[in-house]
Structure formats: C-alpha cells, structure tokens
Amino acid sequence: MEKKDIDWGNLGFGYIKTDYRYVSNFKDGKWDDGEITTDDKVVLNECAGVLQYAQTVFEGLKAYTTEDGRIVTFRPDLNAERINQSAARLEIPTLPEGKFIDAVEKTVKANAAYVPPYGSGATLYVRPYIFGSNPVIGVKPADEYQFRVLVTPVGPYFKGGAKPIVIKVSDFDRAAPHGTGDIKAGLNYAMSLHAIVTAHAEGFAENMYLDSATRTKVEETGGANFLFVTKDGKVVTPKSKSILPSITRRSLIYVAKEYLGLEAEEREITLEEVADMAECGLCGTAAVISPVGKINDHGKEICFPSGMEEMGPVTKKLYDTLTGIQMGRIEAPEGWVHEIKI
Ligand SMILES: *Cc1c(COP(=O)(O)O)cnc(C)c1O
C-alpha cells in the first residue's frame, strides 16, 4: 500500500481530512450495522439534540506503525469500555460488544495510507464519537444517534524533545463532586475553553484544577491526568471520582510497578504536598507524558527539582518504557497492543 505524500515529521496537531470515515445510526431502539463512507459532512436537523443540549461523548486513541511494521492501536478495549460509561451518563445508547473496536479497525484499515511510518514520531489520531441527531426541544434525551469514527494524521507531540511546561492553579472549576468530570464529554471541554484561553494569555501552558468542594486537592488539567514522583521515588497519581480515568495514567502505574519495580499508588493528593514532590507530569494519549517544571499558585511558584530543561529521571523512565511497549521495542503485557491487519 502506497503511503500518502505527507511530510510526517512536520505535521502539527490539527485536522486533516482523510479519505474515509465510519458512520453508524441508532434508530427505533437499535444500532444499524455501520459502514465506511467518503462523506465528511454531517447533515442534521437544526434542532438536533447535540446542538441544543450538548448530548455527545467521544474517545481519543492513536494508530501507529510499530518497529516491525505492524499497524496497531493501544488498549482500544479500554476506550470501548469508557465510551459506554460516558454514554450511559448522558443517556446515550451504549454500543454493543465489539462494535467500537470493529469501527476503529475498519476506519484505520480504510485509511492505512495515512498511518505514519515508524520512526516519524507522527501517528494517526482516531476520534470516535456519538451524538444525539434528531430534533429535541423539550429537555430530554434524543431518540436517534450517530456514532462516527474519524481519523487524522498528527505530528509528534514534542518536536525537538519534551521541554517541561509551566502551569497555573486555576480559579475556575472543571468538575463538581457528583458531576460529569469522570466522563469524556464535549461539555467538559466547552466550559474549560475560557479557562485555558485565559491561562495561555497569562503565559501558562495548562491549568491545574483543584477539587471544587474544598479547593485543596489536585484534580487534573483540562485534558490530562497528573502524575507525581515523590522524593523517595514513589509514583503517585490523584484519586478522585471527578477526574477522567486516563488509560495512559493507568498504564503508567502498571509500568511503574511491573516493569520498573517502583511503588505506585492512586491516592488523594493535596496542593500543599505538591511542593514536596520531585517530579510532575501530565498524562494522556496525545503526549504520553508532558513534564511539568513549575506550577504557579497565585504568584507563589512551586519549582520541581527536575527543573526546566528536561523530564525528571523517573518520568523519563516511565515515558521510555511505555512508548517502548507501544512501539513494539519492549514486550507488552497481554492485550495491550492491538494489531489491525491490513
Ligand atoms: C482524554 C482525557 C484524558 C487522558 O486520557 P487518556 O485515556 O490517557 O488519553 C485526561 N483527562 C481528560 C479530561 C480527558 O478528556
């Protein structure tokens, strides 16, 4: 198969239209079989549920080429599980067993020419999403839905190495204690946009959100979970019912314990104790780990000993091991690397 003529090493993180996408419709209480189409346009009634009441959920994963030339995705079973948890919370019909992975496989396969070659640093970002599609004006769930999967090639997250970023403690809240912070829904991003634009204008790369009930505990950023390394080399990540259960973070905890022999735990982490941490990073599919060098808490700076030049040593080991597993250079735990046969 001939690859597209794309300058893989210089791609950014933006949408590029590819040749194919997947569409399946939910009507009269059931999902149809779904199909691959070339049509990138979604035509909806002006009163569609998604447009009026934001009834939509999504996922994000990557397809990429391993060292030995296979096209794979990373733990898509967890994305399948999570989109159904998100859907259930917004009264969106869940996907039957196998439908999510089948849709991802079909879409990636159809767009194999867009899967970047091994070593380019680029990947094919896969975006599955479901939205309410029929007219809804009185507040209630839609009766009809569309499940789509689009893909777009994206560049290496870090061009020229991962430089630590500076973030701020936000005065905005991301999620309420019994709200929707633990699901992957567009609505959680809509309300984060003003906060991130404000943070960027002030010179910060990201916001650290605190728990909205007490504003003393670390939650997450707009789109990534925190990971800390204590001064005695333990990996800790915040435990909270209002953060999104990141697959990258869960994988890193496993890697810390099973591959690196480190102690690792999920527990409540107060903002106060962050000043005593040795390393800090943000984890998510896009970057795997973005190192954080400094946190600004209302003018008071928390500077991590790992500094502003490079990732901390433990963060680096975690990053190298997980990316090694993903790329096929290090043996993966059973079921982590899912091959898509072209
Ligand atoms: C998607 C997402 C993450 C990262 O999850 P991964 O499964 O690791 O990609 C973290 N926080 C939020 C709010 C997210 O939407």
The ligand as an ORCA input file, in Angstrom:
! r2SCAN-3c Opt
* xyz 0 1
  C      -8.964     12.015     27.393
  C      -8.669     12.697     28.685
  C      -7.545     12.373     29.473
  C      -6.493     11.403     29.032
  O      -6.957     10.099     28.917
  P      -6.165      9.025     28.050
  O      -7.052      7.843     28.077
  O      -4.869      8.770     28.734
  O      -5.962      9.625     26.706
  C      -7.404     13.016     30.686
  N      -8.282     13.931     31.120
  C      -9.364     14.277     30.383
  C     -10.299     15.300     30.915
  C      -9.598     13.680     29.147
  O     -10.665     14.039     28.424
*
